[in-house]
Amino acid sequence: MLMGNTAALVAPYLFAHMSFDPLVDLLPVTQVNSAPLMLVVHPSLREERQEFIAYAKDKKGALNYGSGGIGATPFLAVELLKSMAGFDAVHVPYKGGAPALADLVAGQISS
């Protein structure tokens, strides 16, 4: 039994070689919860979404963002936002969302 998130399902699309195929080797039983995602930024940046996107486009890759790692839902969400909005930012992987949030508040990462 595994209590997990969507990272297990997208892993085959992110990693060339895996020791198992989650789409074949795991059987989903039920959805346990649903949680919204929020984009939060350090207060020194623009607070409105459109202002932030314009700011990010102007910075041309100078911003960075933290997530719980490659394949985590927040990582995928920011990559989709970057693609749709047309800006770039450097990914900083963390061992979970809490350390990323602590560095965001401390001003170590941008978003």
Stockholm file with secondary structure:
# STOCKHOLM 1.0

chainA/1-111         MLMGNTAALVAPYLFAHMSFDPLVDLLPVTQVNSAPLMLVVHPSLREERQEFIAYAKDKKGALNYGSGGIGATPFLAVELLKSMAGFDAVHVPYKGGAPALADLVAGQISS
#=GR chainA/1-111 SS CCCCCTHHHHHHHHCSCCSSCHHHHCCCCCCCCCCCCCCCCCTTSCCSHHHHHHHHHHHTTCCEEEESSTTSHHHHHHHHHHHHHTCCCEEEECSSHHHHHHHHHTTSSCC
#=GC SS_cons         CCCCCTHHHHHHHHCSCCSSCHHHHCCCCCCCCCCCCCCCCCTTSCCSHHHHHHHHHHHTTCCEEEESSTTSHHHHHHHHHHHHHTCCCEEEECSSHHHHHHHHHTTSSCC
//
